[in-house]
Amino acid sequence: MSLLTLSAAAMILTAIAHSLVGEKRLIGPLLAMRIDILSGYRANLVRFAWHFTSLLMIVTALLVAWPDTPVPLIKITGAIWLFAGVIDGFLTRGKHIGWPLLSAAGLLALLGG
């Protein structure tokens, strides 16, 4: 299995966890609080944006795994994922579940590109 395939798999795993765990532990409870600013269409917008982010993660996974993707685009994508993972780990002092997968996906894309 190539490094780019492993990177794409890590990205997809991250996207699935982002949607499922995020909905259960963050978005659902947050919207259940019935905060005025998150009423009406805003609640739907927050939920949509959260899950749309997961979809974009899957798109980047496809981009990295696609055979004809230009190497510079793979490198940029890998750098962004690695940056997100490092910043996530730093800001949460390693407590957030996402930073290792974000970092690994980015590093694998950089090494495989």
BALOBA-1460 file (C-alpha; in Angstrom, 3 decimals):
// residues 113
<rec num="1" residu="m" x="0.000" y="0.000" z="0.000"/>
<rec num="2" residu="s" x="1.420" y="3.387" z="-0.979"/>
<rec num="3" residu="l" x="1.955" y="6.303" z="1.380"/>
<rec num="4" residu="l" x="-0.644" y="8.294" z="-0.539"/>
<rec num="5" residu="t" x="-3.205" y="5.525" z="-0.065"/>
<rec num="6" residu="l" x="-2.429" y="5.462" z="3.644"/>
<rec num="7" residu="s" x="-2.738" y="9.238" z="3.759"/>
<rec num="8" residu="a" x="-6.127" y="9.094" z="2.042"/>
<rec num="9" residu="a" x="-7.274" y="6.372" z="4.447"/>
<rec num="10" residu="a" x="-6.239" y="8.513" z="7.431"/>
<rec num="11" residu="m" x="-8.121" y="11.465" z="5.940"/>
<rec num="12" residu="i" x="-11.268" y="9.405" z="5.451"/>
<rec num="13" residu="l" x="-11.021" y="7.978" z="8.964"/>
<rec num="14" residu="t" x="-10.616" y="11.509" z="10.294"/>
<rec num="15" residu="a" x="-13.684" y="12.665" z="8.329"/>
<rec num="16" residu="i" x="-15.833" y="9.823" z="9.641"/>
<rec num="17" residu="a" x="-14.734" y="10.426" z="13.226"/>
<rec num="18" residu="h" x="-15.243" y="14.178" z="12.775"/>
<rec num="19" residu="s" x="-18.848" y="13.712" z="11.722"/>
<rec num="20" residu="l" x="-19.868" y="10.912" z="14.080"/>
<rec num="21" residu="v" x="-18.007" y="11.884" z="17.240"/>
<rec num="22" residu="g" x="-18.454" y="15.606" z="16.630"/>
<rec num="23" residu="e" x="-22.201" y="15.226" z="16.220"/>
<rec num="24" residu="k" x="-22.478" y="13.134" z="19.373"/>
<rec num="25" residu="r" x="-20.130" y="15.035" z="21.662"/>
<rec num="26" residu="l" x="-20.204" y="18.615" z="20.364"/>
<rec num="27" residu="i" x="-22.811" y="19.632" z="17.796"/>
<rec num="28" residu="g" x="-25.775" y="17.708" z="19.236"/>
<rec num="29" residu="p" x="-25.217" y="18.828" z="22.842"/>
<rec num="30" residu="l" x="-24.431" y="22.399" z="21.774"/>
<rec num="31" residu="l" x="-27.614" y="22.729" z="19.749"/>
<rec num="32" residu="a" x="-29.645" y="21.047" z="22.508"/>
<rec num="33" residu="m" x="-28.682" y="23.921" z="24.819"/>
<rec num="34" residu="r" x="-31.126" y="26.149" z="22.920"/>
<rec num="35" residu="i" x="-28.828" y="29.160" z="22.883"/>
<rec num="36" residu="d" x="-30.554" y="32.141" z="21.256"/>
<rec num="37" residu="i" x="-27.740" y="32.745" z="18.769"/>
<rec num="38" residu="l" x="-28.097" y="29.140" z="17.581"/>
<rec num="39" residu="s" x="-31.842" y="29.177" z="17.028"/>
<rec num="40" residu="g" x="-33.717" y="28.656" z="13.810"/>
<rec num="41" residu="y" x="-31.726" y="28.479" z="10.611"/>
<rec num="42" residu="r" x="-28.436" y="29.076" z="12.470"/>
<rec num="43" residu="a" x="-28.659" y="25.669" z="14.160"/>
<rec num="44" residu="n" x="-29.061" y="24.032" z="10.762"/>
<rec num="45" residu="l" x="-26.200" y="26.116" z="9.395"/>
<rec num="46" residu="v" x="-23.854" y="25.041" z="12.199"/>
<rec num="47" residu="r" x="-24.732" y="21.362" z="11.684"/>
<rec num="48" residu="f" x="-24.383" y="21.688" z="7.889"/>
<rec num="49" residu="a" x="-20.996" y="23.423" z="8.146"/>
<rec num="50" residu="w" x="-19.704" y="20.792" z="10.569"/>
<rec num="51" residu="h" x="-20.602" y="17.868" z="8.322"/>
<rec num="52" residu="f" x="-19.638" y="19.716" z="5.137"/>
<rec num="53" residu="t" x="-16.142" y="20.022" z="6.609"/>
<rec num="54" residu="s" x="-16.095" y="16.222" z="6.863"/>
<rec num="55" residu="l" x="-17.117" y="15.970" z="3.219"/>
<rec num="56" residu="l" x="-14.270" y="18.301" z="2.254"/>
<rec num="57" residu="m" x="-11.879" y="16.016" z="4.142"/>
<rec num="58" residu="i" x="-13.050" y="13.125" z="1.978"/>
<rec num="59" residu="v" x="-12.574" y="15.226" z="-1.155"/>
<rec num="60" residu="t" x="-8.972" y="15.936" z="-0.145"/>
<rec num="61" residu="a" x="-8.479" y="12.212" z="0.450"/>
<rec num="62" residu="l" x="-9.647" y="11.524" z="-3.105"/>
<rec num="63" residu="l" x="-7.377" y="14.278" z="-4.378"/>
<rec num="64" residu="v" x="-4.345" y="12.752" z="-2.657"/>
<rec num="65" residu="a" x="-5.126" y="9.218" z="-3.853"/>
<rec num="66" residu="w" x="-6.032" y="10.200" z="-7.431"/>
<rec num="67" residu="p" x="-3.268" y="8.952" z="-9.779"/>
<rec num="68" residu="d" x="-3.095" y="12.096" z="-11.924"/>
<rec num="69" residu="t" x="-3.020" y="14.668" z="-9.133"/>
<rec num="70" residu="p" x="-0.042" y="16.996" z="-9.601"/>
<rec num="71" residu="v" x="2.639" y="16.468" z="-6.953"/>
<rec num="72" residu="p" x="2.679" y="20.143" z="-5.870"/>
<rec num="73" residu="l" x="-1.046" y="19.914" z="-5.086"/>
<rec num="74" residu="i" x="-0.457" y="16.757" z="-3.033"/>
<rec num="75" residu="k" x="2.360" y="18.511" z="-1.154"/>
<rec num="76" residu="i" x="0.210" y="21.575" z="-0.426"/>
<rec num="77" residu="t" x="-2.625" y="19.358" z="0.790"/>
<rec num="78" residu="g" x="-0.248" y="17.370" z="2.977"/>
<rec num="79" residu="a" x="1.257" y="20.539" z="4.418"/>
<rec num="80" residu="i" x="-2.171" y="21.907" z="5.301"/>
<rec num="81" residu="w" x="-3.214" y="18.672" z="7.007"/>
<rec num="82" residu="l" x="0.081" y="18.476" z="8.909"/>
<rec num="83" residu="f" x="-0.226" y="22.124" z="9.935"/>
<rec num="84" residu="a" x="-3.797" y="21.533" z="11.150"/>
<rec num="85" residu="g" x="-2.665" y="18.524" z="13.172"/>
<rec num="86" residu="v" x="0.278" y="20.310" z="14.778"/>
<rec num="87" residu="i" x="-1.815" y="23.379" z="15.648"/>
<rec num="88" residu="d" x="-4.621" y="21.164" z="16.975"/>
<rec num="89" residu="g" x="-2.174" y="19.252" z="19.147"/>
<rec num="90" residu="f" x="-0.564" y="22.451" z="20.396"/>
<rec num="91" residu="l" x="-3.801" y="24.314" z="21.165"/>
<rec num="92" residu="t" x="-5.354" y="21.342" z="22.964"/>
<rec num="93" residu="r" x="-2.071" y="20.236" z="24.567"/>
<rec num="94" residu="g" x="-2.517" y="16.870" z="22.898"/>
<rec num="95" residu="k" x="-5.936" y="16.211" z="24.420"/>
<rec num="96" residu="h" x="-7.983" y="16.394" z="21.196"/>
<rec num="97" residu="i" x="-8.446" y="13.060" z="19.471"/>
<rec num="98" residu="g" x="-7.938" y="14.546" z="16.001"/>
<rec num="99" residu="w" x="-4.372" y="15.806" z="16.033"/>
<rec num="100" residu="p" x="-2.569" y="12.476" z="15.512"/>
<rec num="101" residu="l" x="-4.706" y="11.530" z="12.488"/>
<rec num="102" residu="l" x="-4.538" y="15.008" z="10.979"/>
<rec num="103" residu="s" x="-0.758" y="15.042" z="11.402"/>
<rec num="104" residu="a" x="-0.277" y="11.506" z="10.104"/>
<rec num="105" residu="a" x="-2.444" y="12.136" z="7.043"/>
<rec num="106" residu="g" x="-0.462" y="15.254" z="6.220"/>
<rec num="107" residu="l" x="2.931" y="13.691" z="6.812"/>
<rec num="108" residu="l" x="2.078" y="10.641" z="4.710"/>
<rec num="109" residu="a" x="0.905" y="12.893" z="1.862"/>
<rec num="110" residu="l" x="4.127" y="14.926" z="2.051"/>
<rec num="111" residu="l" x="6.307" y="11.816" z="2.067"/>
<rec num="112" residu="g" x="4.338" y="10.048" z="-0.633"/>
<rec num="113" residu="g" x="3.930" y="12.996" z="-2.989"/>
